[in-house]
Amino acid sequence: MSLIWLALAAIAVWALVRLGRQSEGRGRGQWRVAATLFSAVMLAGGVLLASRGAWVPAVGLIGASLWLTIASRQRSVPPRSDAISDKEARAILGVSADATVQDINAAWKRLMGRAHPDQGGTEGLASRLNAARDRLLKR
């Protein structure tokens, strides 16, 4: 019976890590919380098994919980694109060719309110918005 539980736990760990490596769009950050909670349960199970003298499964559970914790916290770094054209920058911010500094900053602020990582956006999108604003303002 313990092999069945071990197989189910391995499938759950695989599913959580696989889910986390997909794109991190809006509302996709909850998998990290689920992975952390699952990791805490596995760690507690490992400690309980170790206290009862079952060292091999305890080491396996503790190792898997530590691996899941580390794997769930790693984020993929988006590719940096330093070369952005004026046309592309205007398209990203949604401003016209004759936009003023105030228009550019207002568009950037409006979009950054939704695209910031603290608001559920991604780091890649926020960096693209910053690069577009900097390009149009010639910073």
FENFENBEL-V375173 format. One record per helix or strand. SS is the DSSP state (hx for helix, st for strand). FROM is the first residue (numbers start at 1). TO is the last residue. Records with the same first field share a line. If there is no record, write none. Layout:
SS = FROM-TO ; FROM-TO
//
This chain:
hx = 2-20 ; 30-51 ; 55-73 ; 86-93 ; 101-115 ; 117-119 ; 123-136
//
